[in-house]
Amino acid sequence: MSETITFPDFERVDIRVGTIIEAEAFPEARKPAYKLKIDFGPEIGIKKSSAQITVHYQPEDLIGRQIMAVVNFPPRQIGPVRSEVLTLGFEDEAGAIVLAAIDKPIPNGRKLM
């Protein structure tokens, strides 16, 4: 377990729901990954992300899927892609990433409470 944080610490992490509108292979990445474009609604807009989720997902299966992402990290340059949000997931038993799931439709841009 990580170090204990306070509730105000948690509130500083801005986790929002968005819908993947584009997904494609990212062959320039050091580890297998996809380039994603995610719609976070009118307040945040469309953001780019690089996600190492190639073991469990195909690009065509990601379109229309709602995901959770941290939207208030600074952008990070990953090869030729400027990743603007951190797409959230968990490692399975083998270390492959499984996306954090949302089980009911939620308007894009809503914040995790």
Jmol script that loads the backbone (N, CA, C; Angstrom):
load data "model"
ATOM      1  N   MET A   1       0.839  -1.182   0.000  1.00  0.00           N
ATOM      2  CA  MET A   1       0.000   0.000   0.000  1.00  0.00           C
ATOM      3  C   MET A   1       0.880   1.240   0.000  1.00  0.00           C
ATOM      4  N   SER A   2       0.405   2.284  -0.656  1.00  0.00           N
ATOM      5  CA  SER A   2       1.134   3.552  -0.710  1.00  0.00           C
ATOM      6  C   SER A   2       0.955   4.341   0.574  1.00  0.00           C
ATOM      7  N   GLU A   3       1.689   5.418   0.671  1.00  0.00           N
ATOM      8  CA  GLU A   3       1.601   6.311   1.820  1.00  0.00           C
ATOM      9  C   GLU A   3       0.182   6.881   1.931  1.00  0.00           C
ATOM     10  N   THR A   4      -0.287   7.095   3.155  1.00  0.00           N
ATOM     11  CA  THR A   4      -1.611   7.658   3.400  1.00  0.00           C
ATOM     12  C   THR A   4      -1.658   9.112   2.938  1.00  0.00           C
ATOM     13  N   ILE A   5      -2.763   9.481   2.280  1.00  0.00           N
ATOM     14  CA  ILE A   5      -2.962  10.867   1.856  1.00  0.00           C
ATOM     15  C   ILE A   5      -4.215  11.410   2.534  1.00  0.00           C
ATOM     16  N   THR A   6      -4.386  12.711   2.468  1.00  0.00           N
ATOM     17  CA  THR A   6      -5.572  13.338   3.037  1.00  0.00           C
ATOM     18  C   THR A   6      -6.642  13.467   1.951  1.00  0.00           C
ATOM     19  N   PHE A   7      -7.874  13.726   2.353  1.00  0.00           N
ATOM     20  CA  PHE A   7      -8.934  13.918   1.377  1.00  0.00           C
ATOM     21  C   PHE A   7      -8.648  15.111   0.471  1.00  0.00           C
ATOM     22  N   PRO A   8      -8.130  16.239   0.988  1.00  0.00           N
ATOM     23  CA  PRO A   8      -7.759  17.333   0.077  1.00  0.00           C
ATOM     24  C   PRO A   8      -6.711  16.911  -0.966  1.00  0.00           C
ATOM     25  N   ASP A   9      -5.785  16.012  -0.585  1.00  0.00           N
ATOM     26  CA  ASP A   9      -4.827  15.493  -1.570  1.00  0.00           C
ATOM     27  C   ASP A   9      -5.580  14.774  -2.691  1.00  0.00           C
ATOM     28  N   PHE A  10      -6.516  13.924  -2.329  1.00  0.00           N
ATOM     29  CA  PHE A  10      -7.307  13.179  -3.316  1.00  0.00           C
ATOM     30  C   PHE A  10      -8.094  14.127  -4.216  1.00  0.00           C
ATOM     31  N   GLU A  11      -8.675  15.166  -3.628  1.00  0.00           N
ATOM     32  CA  GLU A  11      -9.476  16.115  -4.409  1.00  0.00           C
ATOM     33  C   GLU A  11      -8.664  16.855  -5.462  1.00  0.00           C
ATOM     34  N   ARG A  12      -7.362  16.944  -5.285  1.00  0.00           N
ATOM     35  CA  ARG A  12      -6.505  17.629  -6.265  1.00  0.00           C
ATOM     36  C   ARG A  12      -6.357  16.816  -7.550  1.00  0.00           C
ATOM     37  N   VAL A  13      -6.588  15.497  -7.493  1.00  0.00           N
ATOM     38  CA  VAL A  13      -6.489  14.647  -8.681  1.00  0.00           C
ATOM     39  C   VAL A  13      -7.828  14.720  -9.415  1.00  0.00           C
ATOM     40  N   ASP A  14      -7.815  15.280 -10.608  1.00  0.00           N
ATOM     41  CA  ASP A  14      -9.037  15.499 -11.387  1.00  0.00           C
ATOM     42  C   ASP A  14      -9.251  14.318 -12.343  1.00  0.00           C
ATOM     43  N   ILE A  15     -10.090  13.373 -11.912  1.00  0.00           N
ATOM     44  CA  ILE A  15     -10.393  12.181 -12.709  1.00  0.00           C
ATOM     45  C   ILE A  15     -11.745  12.389 -13.359  1.00  0.00           C
ATOM     46  N   ARG A  16     -11.769  12.302 -14.696  1.00  0.00           N
ATOM     47  CA  ARG A  16     -12.999  12.538 -15.461  1.00  0.00           C
ATOM     48  C   ARG A  16     -13.312  11.358 -16.364  1.00  0.00           C
ATOM     49  N   VAL A  17     -14.577  11.267 -16.744  1.00  0.00           N
ATOM     50  CA  VAL A  17     -15.004  10.249 -17.713  1.00  0.00           C
ATOM     51  C   VAL A  17     -14.966  10.862 -19.106  1.00  0.00           C
ATOM     52  N   GLY A  18     -14.525  10.052 -20.062  1.00  0.00           N
ATOM     53  CA  GLY A  18     -14.504  10.470 -21.453  1.00  0.00           C
ATOM     54  C   GLY A  18     -14.795   9.280 -22.355  1.00  0.00           C
ATOM     55  N   THR A  19     -15.113   9.567 -23.605  1.00  0.00           N
ATOM     56  CA  THR A  19     -15.404   8.520 -24.585  1.00  0.00           C
ATOM     57  C   THR A  19     -14.310   8.505 -25.646  1.00  0.00           C
ATOM     58  N   ILE A  20     -13.767   7.329 -25.903  1.00  0.00           N
ATOM     59  CA  ILE A  20     -12.733   7.180 -26.923  1.00  0.00           C
ATOM     60  C   ILE A  20     -13.390   7.370 -28.290  1.00  0.00           C
ATOM     61  N   ILE A  21     -12.865   8.321 -29.072  1.00  0.00           N
ATOM     62  CA  ILE A  21     -13.421   8.581 -30.402  1.00  0.00           C
ATOM     63  C   ILE A  21     -12.461   8.150 -31.514  1.00  0.00           C
ATOM     64  N   GLU A  22     -11.179   7.958 -31.178  1.00  0.00           N
ATOM     65  CA  GLU A  22     -10.197   7.445 -32.135  1.00  0.00           C
ATOM     66  C   GLU A  22      -9.202   6.581 -31.382  1.00  0.00           C
ATOM     67  N   ALA A  23      -8.782   5.478 -32.009  1.00  0.00           N
ATOM     68  CA  ALA A  23      -7.759   4.603 -31.436  1.00  0.00           C
ATOM     69  C   ALA A  23      -6.969   4.005 -32.586  1.00  0.00           C
ATOM     70  N   GLU A  24      -5.650   4.091 -32.478  1.00  0.00           N
ATOM     71  CA  GLU A  24      -4.804   3.521 -33.526  1.00  0.00           C
ATOM     72  C   GLU A  24      -3.498   3.036 -32.923  1.00  0.00           C
ATOM     73  N   ALA A  25      -2.841   2.135 -33.635  1.00  0.00           N
ATOM     74  CA  ALA A  25      -1.557   1.614 -33.187  1.00  0.00           C
ATOM     75  C   ALA A  25      -0.559   2.754 -33.047  1.00  0.00           C
ATOM     76  N   PHE A  26       0.386   2.574 -32.151  1.00  0.00           N
ATOM     77  CA  PHE A  26       1.428   3.560 -31.887  1.00  0.00           C
ATOM     78  C   PHE A  26       2.782   2.853 -32.030  1.00  0.00           C
ATOM     79  N   PRO A  27       3.194   2.570 -33.276  1.00  0.00           N
ATOM     80  CA  PRO A  27       4.404   1.773 -33.498  1.00  0.00           C
ATOM     81  C   PRO A  27       5.689   2.442 -33.018  1.00  0.00           C
ATOM     82  N   GLU A  28       5.686   3.765 -32.850  1.00  0.00           N
ATOM     83  CA  GLU A  28       6.883   4.471 -32.399  1.00  0.00           C
ATOM     84  C   GLU A  28       7.127   4.323 -30.892  1.00  0.00           C
ATOM     85  N   ALA A  29       6.140   3.852 -30.152  1.00  0.00           N
ATOM     86  CA  ALA A  29       6.277   3.705 -28.698  1.00  0.00           C
ATOM     87  C   ALA A  29       7.279   2.598 -28.368  1.00  0.00           C
ATOM     88  N   ARG A  30       7.997   2.761 -27.249  1.00  0.00           N
ATOM     89  CA  ARG A  30       8.957   1.737 -26.820  1.00  0.00           C
ATOM     90  C   ARG A  30       8.267   0.434 -26.455  1.00  0.00           C
ATOM     91  N   LYS A  31       7.121   0.522 -25.792  1.00  0.00           N
ATOM     92  CA  LYS A  31       6.310  -0.653 -25.438  1.00  0.00           C
ATOM     93  C   LYS A  31       5.043  -0.587 -26.268  1.00  0.00           C
ATOM     94  N   PRO A  32       4.452  -1.735 -26.616  1.00  0.00           N
ATOM     95  CA  PRO A  32       3.222  -1.709 -27.428  1.00  0.00           C
ATOM     96  C   PRO A  32       2.150  -0.814 -26.800  1.00  0.00           C
ATOM     97  N   ALA A  33       1.586   0.070 -27.617  1.00  0.00           N
ATOM     98  CA  ALA A  33       0.611   1.039 -27.113  1.00  0.00           C
ATOM     99  C   ALA A  33      -0.311   1.488 -28.238  1.00  0.00           C
ATOM    100  N   TYR A  34      -1.384   2.158 -27.850  1.00  0.00           N
ATOM    101  CA  TYR A  34      -2.295   2.797 -28.791  1.00  0.00           C
ATOM    102  C   TYR A  34      -2.283   4.296 -28.551  1.00  0.00           C
ATOM    103  N   LYS A  35      -2.518   5.049 -29.623  1.00  0.00           N
ATOM    104  CA  LYS A  35      -2.777   6.486 -29.526  1.00  0.00           C
ATOM    105  C   LYS A  35      -4.297   6.628 -29.456  1.00  0.00           C
ATOM    106  N   LEU A  36      -4.762   7.348 -28.469  1.00  0.00           N
ATOM    107  CA  LEU A  36      -6.198   7.540 -28.273  1.00  0.00           C
ATOM    108  C   LEU A  36      -6.549   9.019 -28.368  1.00  0.00           C
ATOM    109  N   LYS A  37      -7.733   9.301 -28.912  1.00  0.00           N
ATOM    110  CA  LYS A  37      -8.354  10.619 -28.786  1.00  0.00           C
ATOM    111  C   LYS A  37      -9.621  10.387 -27.989  1.00  0.00           C
ATOM    112  N   ILE A  38      -9.774  11.180 -26.930  1.00  0.00           N
ATOM    113  CA  ILE A  38     -10.853  10.971 -25.967  1.00  0.00           C
ATOM    114  C   ILE A  38     -11.649  12.261 -25.823  1.00  0.00           C
ATOM    115  N   ASP A  39     -12.967  12.151 -25.941  1.00  0.00           N
ATOM    116  CA  ASP A  39     -13.866  13.301 -25.806  1.00  0.00           C
ATOM    117  C   ASP A  39     -14.306  13.423 -24.354  1.00  0.00           C
ATOM    118  N   PHE A  40     -13.916  14.537 -23.721  1.00  0.00           N
ATOM    119  CA  PHE A  40     -14.288  14.808 -22.333  1.00  0.00           C
ATOM    120  C   PHE A  40     -15.383  15.862 -22.224  1.00  0.00           C
ATOM    121  N   GLY A  41     -16.130  16.081 -23.289  1.00  0.00           N
ATOM    122  CA  GLY A  41     -17.233  17.033 -23.255  1.00  0.00           C
ATOM    123  C   GLY A  41     -16.774  18.455 -23.490  1.00  0.00           C
ATOM    124  N   PRO A  42     -17.738  19.404 -23.491  1.00  0.00           N
ATOM    125  CA  PRO A  42     -17.442  20.786 -23.895  1.00  0.00           C
ATOM    126  C   PRO A  42     -16.476  21.533 -22.972  1.00  0.00           C
ATOM    127  N   GLU A  43     -16.460  21.227 -21.691  1.00  0.00           N
ATOM    128  CA  GLU A  43     -15.588  21.961 -20.759  1.00  0.00           C
ATOM    129  C   GLU A  43     -14.109  21.642 -20.991  1.00  0.00           C
ATOM    130  N   ILE A  44     -13.789  20.382 -21.233  1.00  0.00           N
ATOM    131  CA  ILE A  44     -12.398  19.942 -21.368  1.00  0.00           C
ATOM    132  C   ILE A  44     -12.028  19.703 -22.825  1.00  0.00           C
ATOM    133  N   GLY A  45     -12.968  19.207 -23.611  1.00  0.00           N
ATOM    134  CA  GLY A  45     -12.729  18.969 -25.027  1.00  0.00           C
ATOM    135  C   GLY A  45     -12.115  17.610 -25.321  1.00  0.00           C
ATOM    136  N   ILE A  46     -11.507  17.503 -26.492  1.00  0.00           N
ATOM    137  CA  ILE A  46     -10.893  16.262 -26.944  1.00  0.00           C
ATOM    138  C   ILE A  46      -9.414  16.295 -26.587  1.00  0.00           C
ATOM    139  N   LYS A  47      -8.956  15.233 -25.934  1.00  0.00           N
ATOM    140  CA  LYS A  47      -7.563  15.135 -25.486  1.00  0.00           C
ATOM    141  C   LYS A  47      -6.941  13.861 -26.046  1.00  0.00           C
ATOM    142  N   LYS A  48      -5.597  13.894 -26.182  1.00  0.00           N
ATOM    143  CA  LYS A  48      -4.841  12.740 -26.660  1.00  0.00           C
ATOM    144  C   LYS A  48      -4.215  12.005 -25.480  1.00  0.00           C
ATOM    145  N   SER A  49      -4.084  10.680 -25.657  1.00  0.00           N
ATOM    146  CA  SER A  49      -3.440   9.852 -24.648  1.00  0.00           C
ATOM    147  C   SER A  49      -2.735   8.697 -25.336  1.00  0.00           C
ATOM    148  N   SER A  50      -1.670   8.229 -24.733  1.00  0.00           N
ATOM    149  CA  SER A  50      -1.006   7.000 -25.149  1.00  0.00           C
ATOM    150  C   SER A  50      -1.303   5.977 -24.062  1.00  0.00           C
ATOM    151  N   ALA A  51      -1.747   4.784 -24.473  1.00  0.00           N
ATOM    152  CA  ALA A  51      -2.121   3.777 -23.482  1.00  0.00           C
ATOM    153  C   ALA A  51      -1.559   2.413 -23.868  1.00  0.00           C
ATOM    154  N   GLN A  52      -0.889   1.767 -22.924  1.00  0.00           N
ATOM    155  CA  GLN A  52      -0.309   0.437 -23.137  1.00  0.00           C
ATOM    156  C   GLN A  52      -1.361  -0.619 -22.808  1.00  0.00           C
ATOM    157  N   ILE A  53      -2.358  -0.717 -23.688  1.00  0.00           N
ATOM    158  CA  ILE A  53      -3.497  -1.614 -23.450  1.00  0.00           C
ATOM    159  C   ILE A  53      -3.680  -2.612 -24.595  1.00  0.00           C
ATOM    160  N   THR A  54      -2.597  -2.915 -25.303  1.00  0.00           N
ATOM    161  CA  THR A  54      -2.698  -3.728 -26.519  1.00  0.00           C
ATOM    162  C   THR A  54      -2.972  -5.210 -26.262  1.00  0.00           C
ATOM    163  N   VAL A  55      -2.712  -5.703 -25.063  1.00  0.00           N
ATOM    164  CA  VAL A  55      -2.918  -7.131 -24.782  1.00  0.00           C
ATOM    165  C   VAL A  55      -4.408  -7.477 -24.772  1.00  0.00           C
ATOM    166  N   HIS A  56      -5.217  -6.647 -24.150  1.00  0.00           N
ATOM    167  CA  HIS A  56      -6.631  -6.972 -23.961  1.00  0.00           C
ATOM    168  C   HIS A  56      -7.588  -6.283 -24.933  1.00  0.00           C
ATOM    169  N   TYR A  57      -7.097  -5.328 -25.730  1.00  0.00           N
ATOM    170  CA  TYR A  57      -7.992  -4.525 -26.568  1.00  0.00           C
ATOM    171  C   TYR A  57      -7.450  -4.372 -27.983  1.00  0.00           C
ATOM    172  N   GLN A  58      -8.369  -4.295 -28.944  1.00  0.00           N
ATOM    173  CA  GLN A  58      -8.070  -3.942 -30.327  1.00  0.00           C
ATOM    174  C   GLN A  58      -8.589  -2.520 -30.547  1.00  0.00           C
ATOM    175  N   PRO A  59      -7.928  -1.735 -31.403  1.00  0.00           N
ATOM    176  CA  PRO A  59      -8.359  -0.344 -31.588  1.00  0.00           C
ATOM    177  C   PRO A  59      -9.841  -0.202 -31.928  1.00  0.00           C
ATOM    178  N   GLU A  60     -10.349  -1.049 -32.818  1.00  0.00           N
ATOM    179  CA  GLU A  60     -11.753  -0.925 -33.232  1.00  0.00           C
ATOM    180  C   GLU A  60     -12.725  -1.207 -32.088  1.00  0.00           C
ATOM    181  N   ASP A  61     -12.303  -1.982 -31.089  1.00  0.00           N
ATOM    182  CA  ASP A  61     -13.170  -2.289 -29.948  1.00  0.00           C
ATOM    183  C   ASP A  61     -13.195  -1.155 -28.926  1.00  0.00           C
ATOM    184  N   LEU A  62     -12.256  -0.224 -29.026  1.00  0.00           N
ATOM    185  CA  LEU A  62     -12.174   0.878 -28.066  1.00  0.00           C
ATOM    186  C   LEU A  62     -13.063   2.058 -28.438  1.00  0.00           C
ATOM    187  N   ILE A  63     -13.389   2.196 -29.714  1.00  0.00           N
ATOM    188  CA  ILE A  63     -14.202   3.333 -30.160  1.00  0.00           C
ATOM    189  C   ILE A  63     -15.571   3.278 -29.469  1.00  0.00           C
ATOM    190  N   GLY A  64     -15.948   4.399 -28.853  1.00  0.00           N
ATOM    191  CA  GLY A  64     -17.227   4.485 -28.157  1.00  0.00           C
ATOM    192  C   GLY A  64     -17.176   4.037 -26.707  1.00  0.00           C
ATOM    193  N   ARG A  65     -16.052   3.503 -26.269  1.00  0.00           N
ATOM    194  CA  ARG A  65     -15.925   3.025 -24.896  1.00  0.00           C
ATOM    195  C   ARG A  65     -15.642   4.200 -23.963  1.00  0.00           C
ATOM    196  N   GLN A  66     -16.332   4.227 -22.841  1.00  0.00           N
ATOM    197  CA  GLN A  66     -16.064   5.259 -21.842  1.00  0.00           C
ATOM    198  C   GLN A  66     -14.936   4.799 -20.930  1.00  0.00           C
ATOM    199  N   ILE A  67     -14.037   5.742 -20.624  1.00  0.00           N
ATOM    200  CA  ILE A  67     -12.890   5.458 -19.777  1.00  0.00           C
ATOM    201  C   ILE A  67     -12.765   6.544 -18.716  1.00  0.00           C
ATOM    202  N   MET A  68     -11.873   6.306 -17.766  1.00  0.00           N
ATOM    203  CA  MET A  68     -11.535   7.314 -16.762  1.00  0.00           C
ATOM    204  C   MET A  68     -10.105   7.763 -17.007  1.00  0.00           C
ATOM    205  N   ALA A  69      -9.856   9.051 -16.799  1.00  0.00           N
ATOM    206  CA  ALA A  69      -8.504   9.569 -16.986  1.00  0.00           C
ATOM    207  C   ALA A  69      -8.244  10.736 -16.048  1.00  0.00           C
ATOM    208  N   VAL A  70      -6.989  10.879 -15.665  1.00  0.00           N
ATOM    209  CA  VAL A  70      -6.556  12.053 -14.910  1.00  0.00           C
ATOM    210  C   VAL A  70      -6.316  13.150 -15.943  1.00  0.00           C
ATOM    211  N   VAL A  71      -7.023  14.272 -15.784  1.00  0.00           N
ATOM    212  CA  VAL A  71      -6.942  15.343 -16.782  1.00  0.00           C
ATOM    213  C   VAL A  71      -6.108  16.538 -16.324  1.00  0.00           C
ATOM    214  N   ASN A  72      -5.595  16.513 -15.096  1.00  0.00           N
ATOM    215  CA  ASN A  72      -4.834  17.676 -14.625  1.00  0.00           C
ATOM    216  C   ASN A  72      -3.357  17.391 -14.367  1.00  0.00           C
ATOM    217  N   PHE A  73      -2.813  16.339 -14.995  1.00  0.00           N
ATOM    218  CA  PHE A  73      -1.360  16.162 -15.034  1.00  0.00           C
ATOM    219  C   PHE A  73      -0.821  17.034 -16.152  1.00  0.00           C
ATOM    220  N   PRO A  74       0.435  17.452 -16.066  1.00  0.00           N
ATOM    221  CA  PRO A  74       1.007  18.177 -17.213  1.00  0.00           C
ATOM    222  C   PRO A  74       1.155  17.224 -18.402  1.00  0.00           C
ATOM    223  N   PRO A  75       1.050  17.733 -19.632  1.00  0.00           N
ATOM    224  CA  PRO A  75       1.234  16.871 -20.810  1.00  0.00           C
ATOM    225  C   PRO A  75       2.622  16.232 -20.789  1.00  0.00           C
ATOM    226  N   ARG A  76       2.697  15.043 -21.401  1.00  0.00           N
ATOM    227  CA  ARG A  76       3.957  14.295 -21.429  1.00  0.00           C
ATOM    228  C   ARG A  76       4.253  13.882 -22.865  1.00  0.00           C
ATOM    229  N   GLN A  77       5.457  14.146 -23.318  1.00  0.00           N
ATOM    230  CA  GLN A  77       5.859  13.774 -24.670  1.00  0.00           C
ATOM    231  C   GLN A  77       6.268  12.307 -24.683  1.00  0.00           C
ATOM    232  N   ILE A  78       5.585  11.503 -25.483  1.00  0.00           N
ATOM    233  CA  ILE A  78       5.900  10.086 -25.624  1.00  0.00           C
ATOM    234  C   ILE A  78       6.181   9.859 -27.101  1.00  0.00           C
ATOM    235  N   GLY A  79       7.454   9.867 -27.455  1.00  0.00           N
ATOM    236  CA  GLY A  79       7.827   9.802 -28.869  1.00  0.00           C
ATOM    237  C   GLY A  79       7.228  10.999 -29.578  1.00  0.00           C
ATOM    238  N   PRO A  80       6.548  10.775 -30.710  1.00  0.00           N
ATOM    239  CA  PRO A  80       5.966  11.896 -31.449  1.00  0.00           C
ATOM    240  C   PRO A  80       4.602  12.356 -30.906  1.00  0.00           C
ATOM    241  N   VAL A  81       4.104  11.707 -29.857  1.00  0.00           N
ATOM    242  CA  VAL A  81       2.769  12.023 -29.329  1.00  0.00           C
ATOM    243  C   VAL A  81       2.882  12.800 -28.026  1.00  0.00           C
ATOM    244  N   ARG A  82       2.094  13.856 -27.934  1.00  0.00           N
ATOM    245  CA  ARG A  82       1.995  14.629 -26.686  1.00  0.00           C
ATOM    246  C   ARG A  82       0.765  14.104 -25.952  1.00  0.00           C
ATOM    247  N   SER A  83       0.998  13.275 -24.932  1.00  0.00           N
ATOM    248  CA  SER A  83      -0.089  12.682 -24.159  1.00  0.00           C
ATOM    249  C   SER A  83      -0.601  13.722 -23.168  1.00  0.00           C
ATOM    250  N   GLU A  84      -1.886  14.051 -23.269  1.00  0.00           N
ATOM    251  CA  GLU A  84      -2.457  15.139 -22.476  1.00  0.00           C
ATOM    252  C   GLU A  84      -3.199  14.676 -21.234  1.00  0.00           C
ATOM    253  N   VAL A  85      -3.564  13.391 -21.187  1.00  0.00           N
ATOM    254  CA  VAL A  85      -4.279  12.837 -20.033  1.00  0.00           C
ATOM    255  C   VAL A  85      -3.713  11.452 -19.737  1.00  0.00           C
ATOM    256  N   LEU A  86      -3.895  10.988 -18.500  1.00  0.00           N
ATOM    257  CA  LEU A  86      -3.468   9.653 -18.099  1.00  0.00           C
ATOM    258  C   LEU A  86      -4.689   8.746 -18.033  1.00  0.00           C
ATOM    259  N   THR A  87      -4.790   7.838 -18.995  1.00  0.00           N
ATOM    260  CA  THR A  87      -5.883   6.870 -19.028  1.00  0.00           C
ATOM    261  C   THR A  87      -5.651   5.847 -17.912  1.00  0.00           C
ATOM    262  N   LEU A  88      -6.693   5.552 -17.143  1.00  0.00           N
ATOM    263  CA  LEU A  88      -6.536   4.721 -15.949  1.00  0.00           C
ATOM    264  C   LEU A  88      -6.883   3.258 -16.193  1.00  0.00           C
ATOM    265  N   GLY A  89      -6.102   2.394 -15.571  1.00  0.00           N
ATOM    266  CA  GLY A  89      -6.331   0.960 -15.651  1.00  0.00           C
ATOM    267  C   GLY A  89      -5.584   0.253 -14.537  1.00  0.00           C
ATOM    268  N   PHE A  90      -5.741  -1.062 -14.507  1.00  0.00           N
ATOM    269  CA  PHE A  90      -5.121  -1.909 -13.488  1.00  0.00           C
ATOM    270  C   PHE A  90      -4.329  -3.014 -14.167  1.00  0.00           C
ATOM    271  N   GLU A  91      -3.260  -3.477 -13.525  1.00  0.00           N
ATOM    272  CA  GLU A  91      -2.504  -4.612 -14.041  1.00  0.00           C
ATOM    273  C   GLU A  91      -3.240  -5.907 -13.722  1.00  0.00           C
ATOM    274  N   ASP A  92      -3.305  -6.803 -14.722  1.00  0.00           N
ATOM    275  CA  ASP A  92      -3.837  -8.134 -14.446  1.00  0.00           C
ATOM    276  C   ASP A  92      -2.715  -8.988 -13.856  1.00  0.00           C
ATOM    277  N   GLU A  93      -2.962 -10.297 -13.697  1.00  0.00           N
ATOM    278  CA  GLU A  93      -1.979 -11.188 -13.082  1.00  0.00           C
ATOM    279  C   GLU A  93      -0.656 -11.216 -13.851  1.00  0.00           C
ATOM    280  N   ALA A  94      -0.709 -11.006 -15.161  1.00  0.00           N
ATOM    281  CA  ALA A  94       0.491 -11.059 -16.002  1.00  0.00           C
ATOM    282  C   ALA A  94       1.128  -9.683 -16.204  1.00  0.00           C
ATOM    283  N   GLY A  95       0.533  -8.633 -15.642  1.00  0.00           N
ATOM    284  CA  GLY A  95       1.088  -7.288 -15.779  1.00  0.00           C
ATOM    285  C   GLY A  95       0.520  -6.485 -16.938  1.00  0.00           C
ATOM    286  N   ALA A  96      -0.419  -7.066 -17.704  1.00  0.00           N
ATOM    287  CA  ALA A  96      -1.066  -6.337 -18.806  1.00  0.00           C
ATOM    288  C   ALA A  96      -2.145  -5.420 -18.223  1.00  0.00           C
ATOM    289  N   ILE A  97      -2.351  -4.272 -18.868  1.00  0.00           N
ATOM    290  CA  ILE A  97      -3.293  -3.280 -18.347  1.00  0.00           C
ATOM    291  C   ILE A  97      -4.727  -3.565 -18.798  1.00  0.00           C
ATOM    292  N   VAL A  98      -5.640  -3.514 -17.835  1.00  0.00           N
ATOM    293  CA  VAL A  98      -7.080  -3.611 -18.054  1.00  0.00           C
ATOM    294  C   VAL A  98      -7.658  -2.249 -17.696  1.00  0.00           C
ATOM    295  N   LEU A  99      -8.432  -1.669 -18.610  1.00  0.00           N
ATOM    296  CA  LEU A  99      -8.996  -0.342 -18.357  1.00  0.00           C
ATOM    297  C   LEU A  99      -9.913  -0.341 -17.143  1.00  0.00           C
ATOM    298  N   ALA A 100      -9.857   0.738 -16.369  1.00  0.00           N
ATOM    299  CA  ALA A 100     -10.807   0.939 -15.277  1.00  0.00           C
ATOM    300  C   ALA A 100     -12.191   1.086 -15.919  1.00  0.00           C
ATOM    301  N   ALA A 101     -13.176   0.356 -15.432  1.00  0.00           N
ATOM    302  CA  ALA A 101     -14.469   0.262 -16.101  1.00  0.00           C
ATOM    303  C   ALA A 101     -15.526   1.177 -15.487  1.00  0.00           C
ATOM    304  N   ILE A 102     -16.414   1.626 -16.359  1.00  0.00           N
ATOM    305  CA  ILE A 102     -17.608   2.377 -15.973  1.00  0.00           C
ATOM    306  C   ILE A 102     -18.779   1.514 -16.423  1.00  0.00           C
ATOM    307  N   ASP A 103     -19.681   1.168 -15.511  1.00  0.00           N
ATOM    308  CA  ASP A 103     -20.712   0.199 -15.879  1.00  0.00           C
ATOM    309  C   ASP A 103     -22.051   0.787 -16.315  1.00  0.00           C
ATOM    310  N   LYS A 104     -22.192   2.104 -16.285  1.00  0.00           N
ATOM    311  CA  LYS A 104     -23.402   2.781 -16.782  1.00  0.00           C
ATOM    312  C   LYS A 104     -22.951   4.015 -17.570  1.00  0.00           C
ATOM    313  N   PRO A 105     -23.704   4.417 -18.602  1.00  0.00           N
ATOM    314  CA  PRO A 105     -23.323   5.625 -19.358  1.00  0.00           C
ATOM    315  C   PRO A 105     -23.336   6.871 -18.461  1.00  0.00           C
ATOM    316  N   ILE A 106     -22.326   7.693 -18.631  1.00  0.00           N
ATOM    317  CA  ILE A 106     -22.179   8.930 -17.858  1.00  0.00           C
ATOM    318  C   ILE A 106     -21.835  10.040 -18.844  1.00  0.00           C
ATOM    319  N   PRO A 107     -22.380  11.243 -18.682  1.00  0.00           N
ATOM    320  CA  PRO A 107     -22.005  12.336 -19.585  1.00  0.00           C
ATOM    321  C   PRO A 107     -20.499  12.589 -19.552  1.00  0.00           C
ATOM    322  N   ASN A 108     -19.909  12.755 -20.740  1.00  0.00           N
ATOM    323  CA  ASN A 108     -18.474  13.027 -20.817  1.00  0.00           C
ATOM    324  C   ASN A 108     -18.112  14.262 -20.013  1.00  0.00           C
ATOM    325  N   GLY A 109     -16.971  14.162 -19.313  1.00  0.00           N
ATOM    326  CA  GLY A 109     -16.483  15.279 -18.524  1.00  0.00           C
ATOM    327  C   GLY A 109     -16.850  15.233 -17.063  1.00  0.00           C
ATOM    328  N   ARG A 110     -17.752  14.320 -16.683  1.00  0.00           N
ATOM    329  CA  ARG A 110     -18.118  14.251 -15.249  1.00  0.00           C
ATOM    330  C   ARG A 110     -16.929  13.825 -14.429  1.00  0.00           C
ATOM    331  N   LYS A 111     -16.836  14.408 -13.239  1.00  0.00           N
ATOM    332  CA  LYS A 111     -15.709  14.186 -12.346  1.00  0.00           C
ATOM    333  C   LYS A 111     -15.997  13.033 -11.376  1.00  0.00           C
ATOM    334  N   LEU A 112     -14.956  12.224 -11.113  1.00  0.00           N
ATOM    335  CA  LEU A 112     -15.051  11.184 -10.096  1.00  0.00           C
ATOM    336  C   LEU A 112     -15.227  11.853  -8.752  1.00  0.00           C
ATOM    337  N   MET A 113     -16.224  11.417  -7.995  1.00  0.00           N
ATOM    338  CA  MET A 113     -16.512  12.017  -6.690  1.00  0.00           C
ATOM    339  C   MET A 113     -16.173  11.047  -5.588  1.00  0.00           C
TER     340      MET A 113
END
end "model"
wireframe off; spacefill off
backbone 0.3
color backbone group
